[in-house]
Amino acid sequence: MSQSAAFSSLPLSPEILKNLDSLGYTRMTPVQAQSLPLMLAGTDVIAQGKTGSGKTAAFGLGILASTAVRQFSVQALVLCPTRELADQVAAEIRRLARATPNIKVLTLCGGTPLGPQVGSLEKGVHIVVGTPGRVEDHLERETLNLSHVRTLVLDEADRMLQMGFEDSLEAILKQVPAERQTLLLSATYPDKIQNIARRIMKSPEMIVVDEKHDDETIEQHFYRIPDGQQRLNALQLLLLKHKPESALVFCAMRQDVRDVAAKLKDNGFSVLPLHGELDQRDRDQTLVQFSNKSAMVLVATDVAARGLDIDSLDVVVNYHMARDLEVHVHRVGRTGRAGGSGLAWSFYDGRDNAKIEQIQQAINRPIRSEKLPPPDLLKEPVPRAQMITIQIEGGKKQKLRPGDILGALTGENGIEGAQVGKIKIFDNRTYVAVTRDAIKAALKKLSSDKLKGRSYRVRSI
């Protein structure tokens, strides 16, 4: 089907088509042209595309086409990571349903009272749009019945997992019929999403409207620099020029990690060291802060970085060259994942000639030392990390869930859902990232409000 095909080419009711025309929806976006025929046919679909690509209208029309208006039961469940997104999705579905009388769409999100939501559910609802935490609350209270769901939508699935909703998703999936259509929408497609898709979907069709990552999207740059201060200056110059949100710097030895991290910190960089002498709690906290964008630079050894679960990195830096080609390829492959592009900067000297020769053969091009940015850049202000991590002295053993944290932060007089980043819950401790401009309000909200009837100590780290 043409990527500029008209909606009228689809098997939609005259009422829906007339309403689409009144909304100014005449021709489909690429993601709609590729996914809607499959959705209308009942096929499971994975759609990968950026915000604004038209995914919401696509699955909204798919849901409306299969909804039996006279059957007052929940026939479609749309899960979103934040209340703001759930409100937007519900509003879009209501707009698409204007010409279809008596379609009931309900949002179930935290930060609002349960009572009115229970009342609406008792009257009968066709489509529920909600956040995983609040949907799970209703399932536990037995105020929500999902046994008639025909379509399950996971919208912004990557962000839902980033925010820590994996356990809630598992609980919800247990109460949705196995015989259903599943639609998964995501801006990126990391390993965790792939694993979930394999487990919960039936022969899904993959729709990708943005350029996918391949080896060509990793730009490798090489700089011949001796060890010592010149190498540190080179790293700082490149960080100041490119201003990456996340950079993973590989050093050869533990002491190198400590030295490089300490010097970068002294010069104003948001940096954390990761090495084998950290205890598990400190290691967990370091990885949380780096993965949630509260620290821009992580300096590590290969051993310490093994098993890192980080979806996307802007830059990988070989401060010291890897011991062999396989390790080099593994290091560099950590950037440019999930459909994005990435940079790899490698520093080498005369001792690395054999390694450089191997890499030249592997990438099939000659390696020449590139010119560094001008030294004047060292006088420039150092960019700050976009997020700050809040630590809450309570976790899984206190039965805290991501939905509780998100609901508390975004409730009355709270901050916006878009200002909340990743939420990571351990046994007795919880970490939540918030944007730098929201830190004061977030700390005040968590300090003054109770979580599940209890007050917890909170602090920024």
C-alpha positions in Angstrom: 0.0 0.0 0.0 1.3 3.5 -0.8 2.7 5.4 2.1 0.5 8.3 1.1 -2.7 6.2 0.7 -6.1 7.8 1.7 -8.0 6.6 4.8 -10.9 5.9 2.4 -8.9 3.0 1.0 -9.3 1.1 4.3 -12.3 -1.0 5.4 -13.6 1.6 7.9 -17.2 2.5 8.5 -18.7 5.5 6.6 -19.2 7.2 10.0 -15.5 6.9 10.9 -14.3 8.0 7.5 -16.6 11.1 7.6 -15.3 12.0 11.1 -11.7 11.5 9.9 -12.4 13.9 7.0 -13.8 16.5 9.5 -10.7 16.2 11.6 -8.5 16.8 8.5 -7.2 13.3 8.4 -7.3 12.5 4.7 -4.0 10.7 3.9 -2.1 8.3 6.1 1.3 8.9 7.6 3.9 6.1 6.7 3.3 4.3 10.0 -0.4 4.4 9.5 -0.2 3.2 5.9 1.9 0.2 6.9 0.3 -0.7 10.2 -3.5 0.0 9.9 -4.3 -2.7 7.3 -2.6 -5.2 9.6 -4.3 -3.9 12.7 -7.7 -4.0 11.1 -7.1 -7.6 10.0 -6.5 -8.5 13.7 -2.7 -9.1 13.3 -0.3 -8.5 16.2 1.9 -5.5 15.3 5.1 -3.9 16.6 5.4 -0.3 15.4 8.6 1.5 15.9 8.5 5.2 15.2 9.2 8.5 16.9 6.6 10.7 18.6 4.4 12.4 16.1 4.5 9.6 13.6 0.7 8.9 13.9 0.9 5.7 16.0 -2.0 6.8 18.3 -4.5 7.3 15.5 -3.4 4.0 14.0 -4.2 1.9 17.0 -7.1 4.0 18.0 -8.8 3.3 14.6 -7.9 -0.3 15.0 -9.6 -0.5 18.4 -12.7 1.4 17.3 -13.2 -0.8 14.2 -13.4 -4.0 16.4 -15.4 -2.5 19.3 -18.9 -3.9 19.9 -20.8 -0.8 21.2 -23.7 -2.8 22.6 -21.4 -5.0 24.7 -20.6 -3.0 27.9 -17.4 -4.6 28.9 -13.7 -3.6 28.6 -12.8 -4.7 25.1 -9.5 -2.7 24.7 -6.8 -1.9 27.2 -4.2 0.7 26.4 -1.2 1.0 28.8 0.9 4.2 28.9 3.9 5.1 31.0 2.5 8.5 32.3 -0.8 10.1 33.1 -0.1 12.9 30.6 0.3 10.4 27.7 -2.8 8.4 28.9 -4.8 11.6 28.8 -3.6 12.5 25.3 -4.3 8.9 24.0 -7.8 8.9 25.6 -8.6 12.3 24.1 -7.4 11.2 20.6 -9.5 8.0 20.8 -12.6 10.1 21.8 -12.0 12.4 18.9 -11.8 9.5 16.5 -14.9 8.0 18.1 -17.1 11.2 17.8 -19.2 9.7 15.0 -19.7 6.4 16.9 -22.4 6.9 19.5 -22.1 5.5 23.1 -18.5 4.5 23.0 -17.2 4.8 26.6 -13.5 5.6 27.1 -12.1 5.8 30.6 -8.6 6.8 31.9 -7.3 5.0 34.9 -4.2 6.8 36.3 -2.6 7.5 39.6 -2.7 10.8 41.4 -6.5 10.9 41.2 -9.1 9.3 43.5 -10.1 5.7 43.0 -13.8 6.2 43.9 -15.0 8.0 40.7 -13.0 5.5 38.6 -14.8 2.6 40.3 -18.1 4.2 39.7 -17.4 4.7 35.9 -16.3 1.0 35.7 -19.5 -0.1 37.3 -21.5 1.7 34.7 -19.7 -0.1 31.8 -16.7 0.9 29.7 -15.5 -0.1 26.3 -11.9 1.2 26.2 -9.6 1.7 29.2 -6.5 3.8 28.8 -4.3 3.8 31.9 -0.9 3.6 33.6 0.2 0.2 34.8 0.3 1.0 38.5 -3.3 2.2 38.7 -4.6 -0.6 36.4 -2.9 -3.1 38.7 -4.6 -1.4 41.7 -8.0 -1.9 40.2 -7.3 -5.5 39.3 -6.2 -6.2 42.9 -9.4 -4.6 44.2 -11.4 -6.6 41.6 -13.0 -3.4 40.3 -11.7 -4.0 36.8 -12.5 -7.0 34.7 -10.2 -7.7 31.7 -11.7 -11.1 30.7 -13.3 -9.6 27.5 -10.3 -7.7 26.2 -9.8 -8.2 22.5 -7.0 -5.7 22.0 -4.1 -4.9 24.3 -1.9 -1.9 23.4 1.5 -1.2 25.0 2.2 2.5 24.1 5.7 3.8 24.6 6.6 0.4 25.8 10.3 1.3 26.1 9.6 4.1 28.5 7.3 1.9 30.6 10.1 -0.5 31.1 12.6 2.4 31.8 10.2 3.6 34.5 10.2 0.2 36.2 6.7 -1.1 35.3 7.9 -4.6 34.3 6.3 -6.3 37.3 3.0 -4.4 36.9 2.9 -5.4 33.2 3.4 -9.0 34.2 0.5 -8.9 36.7 -1.8 -7.3 34.1 -0.9 -9.7 31.4 -2.0 -12.6 33.6 -5.5 -11.2 33.6 -5.9 -10.5 29.8 -7.2 -13.3 27.6 -4.5 -15.3 25.7 -6.7 -15.0 22.6 -6.3 -11.3 21.8 -4.6 -8.9 19.5 -1.5 -7.3 20.9 -0.1 -4.0 19.6 3.3 -2.8 20.8 4.4 0.8 20.1 7.9 2.0 20.9 10.3 4.7 19.8 13.2 2.3 20.4 13.4 -1.5 20.4 15.9 -2.6 23.1 16.5 -6.2 24.1 13.9 -6.1 26.9 11.2 -5.1 24.5 12.2 -7.8 22.1 12.0 -10.4 24.9 8.6 -9.3 25.9 7.4 -9.2 22.3 8.5 -12.8 21.7 6.7 -13.9 24.9 3.3 -12.1 24.6 2.8 -11.7 20.9 1.7 -14.1 18.2 3.7 -13.9 14.9 3.8 -10.0 15.1 4.5 -7.9 12.0 7.3 -5.4 12.5 6.7 -1.9 11.2 9.7 0.5 11.3 9.3 4.0 9.9 12.6 5.5 11.1 16.0 4.4 9.9 17.2 1.4 11.9 20.6 1.1 13.3 23.3 -0.7 11.4 27.1 -0.8 11.7 27.3 2.3 9.6 25.6 4.4 12.2 28.5 4.1 14.7 31.1 6.7 13.8 34.6 5.6 14.9 37.2 8.3 15.4 40.8 7.7 16.4 43.3 10.0 18.1 47.0 9.3 18.5 47.8 10.7 22.0 50.4 9.8 24.6 49.2 8.9 28.1 48.9 11.4 30.9 47.5 14.9 30.9 47.3 15.1 27.1 44.9 12.2 27.1 42.7 13.7 29.8 42.7 17.0 28.0 41.7 15.2 24.8 38.8 13.6 26.6 37.6 16.9 28.1 37.8 18.7 24.7 35.7 16.0 23.0 33.1 16.0 25.8 32.9 19.8 25.7 32.5 19.9 21.9 29.9 17.1 21.5 28.1 17.5 24.9 26.8 13.8 25.0 24.1 13.0 27.5 25.9 9.7 28.2 29.5 8.7 27.7 31.1 5.4 28.8 34.9 5.7 29.2 36.9 2.5 29.3 40.2 2.5 31.1 42.7 -0.4 31.4 43.1 -0.5 35.2 41.2 0.2 38.4 43.5 3.0 39.4 43.1 4.6 36.0 39.3 4.6 36.5 39.7 6.4 39.9 42.2 8.9 38.5 40.3 9.8 35.4 37.0 10.1 37.3 38.5 12.2 40.0 40.1 14.6 37.6 37.0 15.0 35.5 35.0 15.6 38.7 37.5 18.3 39.8 37.0 20.0 36.5 33.2 20.1 36.9 32.1 17.1 34.9 29.2 15.0 36.2 31.1 11.7 36.4 31.0 8.4 38.3 33.6 5.6 38.6 32.8 1.9 38.2 35.3 -0.7 39.3 35.6 -4.0 41.0 36.1 -2.7 44.6 32.6 -1.1 44.8 30.2 -3.1 47.0 26.9 -4.2 45.5 24.9 -1.3 46.9 27.3 1.4 45.6 27.5 -0.4 42.2 23.7 -0.5 42.0 23.5 3.2 42.9 26.2 4.1 40.3 24.5 2.3 37.5 21.1 3.7 38.4 22.5 7.3 38.3 24.2 6.8 35.0 21.4 4.9 33.2 18.8 7.5 34.3 20.9 10.4 33.0 21.9 11.8 36.4 25.5 11.5 35.5 26.9 12.2 32.0 30.1 10.2 32.2 30.8 6.7 33.6 34.4 5.6 33.8 34.9 1.9 34.0 37.1 -1.2 33.4 35.9 -3.9 31.1 35.3 -6.3 34.0 33.2 -3.8 35.9 31.2 -2.9 32.8 30.3 -6.5 32.1 26.5 -7.0 32.0 25.6 -3.3 32.0 21.9 -3.0 31.1 21.9 0.5 29.4 19.7 0.9 26.4 21.5 3.7 24.6 24.8 5.4 24.9 25.8 8.5 22.9 29.5 7.9 23.1 31.9 5.1 24.0 35.5 6.2 24.7 38.5 3.9 24.5 40.7 5.9 26.9 43.0 3.0 26.7 42.7 0.6 23.7 41.0 -2.8 24.4 43.2 -5.8 24.8 42.0 -7.4 21.6 39.7 -6.9 18.6 36.8 -8.8 20.1 36.7 -6.6 23.2 37.0 -3.4 21.0 34.0 -4.5 18.9 32.0 -5.3 22.1 32.9 -1.9 23.6 32.1 0.1 20.5 28.8 -1.9 19.9 27.4 -0.4 23.1 26.7 2.9 21.4 24.3 3.4 18.5 21.8 0.8 19.8 18.0 0.8 19.6 17.8 2.6 16.2 20.1 5.5 17.1 23.5 6.6 15.9 26.6 6.7 18.1 30.1 7.8 18.4 33.3 5.9 19.4 36.5 7.8 20.3 39.7 5.7 20.6 43.0 7.1 22.0 46.1 5.2 21.0 49.9 5.5 21.0 52.9 3.6 19.6 52.3 0.6 21.8 48.9 0.0 20.1 50.1 -0.3 16.5 49.3 -4.0 16.3 45.8 -3.4 17.6 45.2 -0.5 15.2 46.3 -2.8 12.3 43.7 -5.4 13.4 40.9 -2.8 13.6 41.9 -1.4 10.2 41.3 -4.8 8.6 38.0 -5.3 10.5 36.5 -1.9 9.4 38.1 -2.1 6.0 39.6 1.4 6.0 42.8 3.0 7.0 43.0 4.6 10.4 44.6 8.0 10.6 44.9 10.2 13.7 42.3 12.9 13.7 42.6 16.5 14.9 41.3 17.3 18.3 39.0 20.4 19.0 40.9 23.6 19.8 42.3 23.9 23.4 40.3 27.1 24.0 37.3 24.8 24.5 38.7 23.9 27.9 37.6 27.4 29.1 34.0 26.6 28.2 31.4 25.9 30.9 30.9 22.2 31.5 27.3 21.0 30.7 25.3 19.6 33.6 23.4 16.3 33.7 19.8 16.8 32.8 18.4 14.6 35.6 18.9 14.3 39.4 18.3 11.1 41.3 16.1 11.0 44.5 16.6 8.2 46.9 13.7 6.9 49.0 14.4 4.8 52.0 11.8 2.1 51.1 11.4 -0.5 48.4 10.0 -3.8 47.4 9.9 -5.1 51.0 7.7 -2.1 51.9 5.5 -3.0 48.9 6.4 0.2 47.0 5.8 0.1 43.3 6.6 2.5 40.4 3.0 3.5 40.2 3.0 4.6 43.8 6.1 6.8 43.2 4.7 8.3 39.9 1.3 8.9 41.5 2.8 10.7 44.5 5.0 12.9 42.3 2.3 13.9 39.8 -0.7 14.1 42.1 -2.2 17.4 43.3 0.3 20.3 43.2 2.9 17.8 41.9 5.2 17.8 38.9 4.5 16.8 35.4 4.9 13.1 34.3 7.3 14.3 31.6 9.6 15.5 34.4 9.9 12.0 35.9 12.5 9.7 34.5 13.5 6.1 35.4 12.2 4.5 38.6 14.3 1.7 40.0 13.1 -0.2 43.1 15.4 -2.5 45.2 14.4 -4.4 48.3 14.7 -1.5 50.8 15.5 1.4 48.6 14.0 3.2 45.6 15.6 5.6 43.1 13.7 8.0 40.9 15.1 10.5 38.4 13.5 13.9 37.9 14.5 16.8 35.7 16.9 19.3 37.3 14.2 22.0 37.2 11.7 19.9 39.1 14.0 18.6 41.9 12.9 21.0 44.6 9.2 20.5 44.0 9.7 16.7 43.8 11.6 16.5 47.1 8.9 18.7 48.8 6.1 16.5 47.4 7.7 13.2 48.5 8.7 14.6 51.9 5.3 16.0 52.7 3.0 13.3 51.2 2.7 9.7 52.3 3.4 6.7 50.1 0.9 3.9 50.8 0.1 5.5 54.1 3.7 5.8 55.3 6.3 8.6 55.3 9.7 7.8 54.0 13.1 9.6 54.2 14.0 11.1 50.9 17.1 12.9 49.6 18.8 13.8 46.4 22.1 12.1 45.6 
